[in-house]
Amino acid sequence: MSATETASPSSRADIGEWSKLLGREIGGLRGFVTTHRWRIVPFDRILPLFSDIKRDGADKPEVFDIGGGEGLLLFLAERAGVLSRGLSVDASENNIRVGTKALAAAGADTVELSCTSAIEEWPNRQFDAVTMIDVLHHIPPALQRAFVDEAAARVRPGGVLIYKDMADSPFWMAGANRLHDLVLARQWIHYAPIESVCAWVAEKNFSEEHEETIDRYWYRHELRVFRRPADA
Ligand SMILES: C[S@@+](CC[C@H](N)C(=O)[O-])C[C@H]1O[C@@H](n2cnc3c(N)ncnc32)[C@H](O)[C@@H]1O
């Protein structure tokens, strides 16, 4: 069964409630952004993908989330009951500090956050799934391929890389997101064309298992699931 046909483990209403819970623990402007992020990011399309990840000896996957911010995705996955353990790295010390405190207060004891912006400091092991959600456009173009290659290297044989980023077209949607990042992240972003990302992962012999373009308001999202061969 493809991920598009899989029943969602949680409704958008659930996701909204859980986001509110974490957002309340975070507080302030960051808490507000966390509370409402699900309205523009299709977590309801990403979480069902976790249910499709098979794991040897366990029914839920262990996930490595790259650029996971305050840990919202892994928190939602834990609440949805589709996570065994989750580790997230993020470049922002503040995100890690605030997120770690909020996750503890919300009782999310299977999610761990760690601060680093350097690939060399990522864990040197493999996971059932690696996720990279809305991170690549924050990475300088010269480093984008290494980010994708190293993310793929941390997927265990038979596991998946779940990738989502903002589309670089049409220009008005890409422009709206650019404005969003100028205001919230104070950063001039660099889109990685989805075709390039797919080509890089294909070179590693991963198969593209799921492809979806999702519009939420003026934001266009490109979601992909790449599976590593079981014997690679
Ligand atoms: C748009 S946010 C996405 C957060 C999270 N993935 C989500 O979807 O809720 C982008 C995140 O990437 C992080 N980031 C940027 N450059 C990074 C790097 N070199 N290594 C790790 N994280 C990075 C930022 O700190 C920020 O939290």
The ligand as an SDF file (V2000), in Angstrom:
LIG
                    3D

 27 29  0  0  0  0  0  0  0  0999 V2000
   12.2790   25.9090    8.9070 C   0  0  0  0  0  0  0  0  0  0  0  0
   13.0620   25.2290   10.3050 S   0  0  0  0  0  0  0  0  0  0  0  0
   12.4120   23.5720   10.2470 C   0  0  0  0  0  0  0  0  0  0  0  0
   12.2950   22.9690   11.5960 C   0  0  0  0  0  0  0  0  0  0  0  0
   11.6840   21.5650   11.6200 C   0  0  0  0  0  0  0  0  0  0  0  0
   12.3450   20.6760   10.6950 N   0  0  0  0  0  0  0  0  0  0  0  0
   10.2040   21.6300   11.3070 C   0  0  0  0  0  0  0  0  0  0  0  0
    9.8220   21.3530   10.1780 O   0  0  0  0  0  0  0  0  0  0  0  0
    9.4320   21.9960   12.2080 O   0  0  0  0  0  0  0  0  0  0  0  0
   14.7280   24.9780    9.7530 C   0  0  0  0  0  0  0  0  0  0  0  0
   15.6370   24.4790   10.8530 C   0  0  0  0  0  0  0  0  0  0  0  0
   16.9000   24.1350   10.2920 O   0  0  0  0  0  0  0  0  0  0  0  0
   17.8670   24.4350   11.2620 C   0  0  0  0  0  0  0  0  0  0  0  0
   19.1790   24.4890   10.6010 N   0  0  0  0  0  0  0  0  0  0  0  0
   19.6600   25.4270    9.7490 C   0  0  0  0  0  0  0  0  0  0  0  0
   20.9130   25.1300    9.3660 N   0  0  0  0  0  0  0  0  0  0  0  0
   21.2390   23.9500    9.9950 C   0  0  0  0  0  0  0  0  0  0  0  0
   22.4050   23.1270   10.0260 C   0  0  0  0  0  0  0  0  0  0  0  0
   23.5070   23.4310    9.3480 N   0  0  0  0  0  0  0  0  0  0  0  0
   22.3730   22.0070   10.7780 N   0  0  0  0  0  0  0  0  0  0  0  0
   21.2680   21.6830   11.4960 C   0  0  0  0  0  0  0  0  0  0  0  0
   20.1530   22.4390   11.5160 N   0  0  0  0  0  0  0  0  0  0  0  0
   20.1290   23.5500   10.7720 C   0  0  0  0  0  0  0  0  0  0  0  0
   17.4130   25.7580   11.8510 C   0  0  0  0  0  0  0  0  0  0  0  0
   18.0020   26.0370   13.0970 O   0  0  0  0  0  0  0  0  0  0  0  0
   15.9070   25.5200   11.9350 C   0  0  0  0  0  0  0  0  0  0  0  0
   15.5360   25.0060   13.1790 O   0  0  0  0  0  0  0  0  0  0  0  0
  1  2  1  0
  2  3  1  0
  2 10  1  0
  3  4  1  0
  4  5  1  0
  5  6  1  0
  5  7  1  0
  7  8  2  0
  7  9  1  0
 10 11  1  0
 11 12  1  0
 11 26  1  0
 12 13  1  0
 13 14  1  0
 13 24  1  0
 14 15  1  0
 14 23  1  0
 15 16  2  0
 16 17  1  0
 17 18  1  0
 17 23  2  0
 18 19  1  0
 18 20  2  0
 20 21  1  0
 21 22  2  0
 22 23  1  0
 24 25  1  0
 24 26  1  0
 26 27  1  0
M  CHG  2   2   1   9  -1
M  END
$$$$
